Structures are given as C-alpha cells and as structure tokens.
Amino acid sequence: MLLKTFLGISFCIEKTIDRKKKTVIFFLLTKISPIMKK
C-alpha cells in the first residue's frame, strides 16, 4: 500500500517536472525563433 502511494506521488512529481520542462522549452523556442529568422 505504501509503495503504491510513493509511486503515485513520484509519478505526479515527474509529470509536473515534465510539464515545466515543456513550458521552458516552448518559451526558449519562441524567444530564439525570431532571432534565427533574421
């Protein structure tokens, strides 16, 4: 039971980190793309 809870928490944390990473990558791409087009 405890292991399942731990896995669930770590999975949620991983999903949150993944979403943050995607947001950061998207933000960087939107910042870089106008520079690359010049």
ABEGO torsion letter per residue (X at the ends): XAAAAAAAAAAAAAAAAAAAAAAAAAAAAAAAAAAAAX
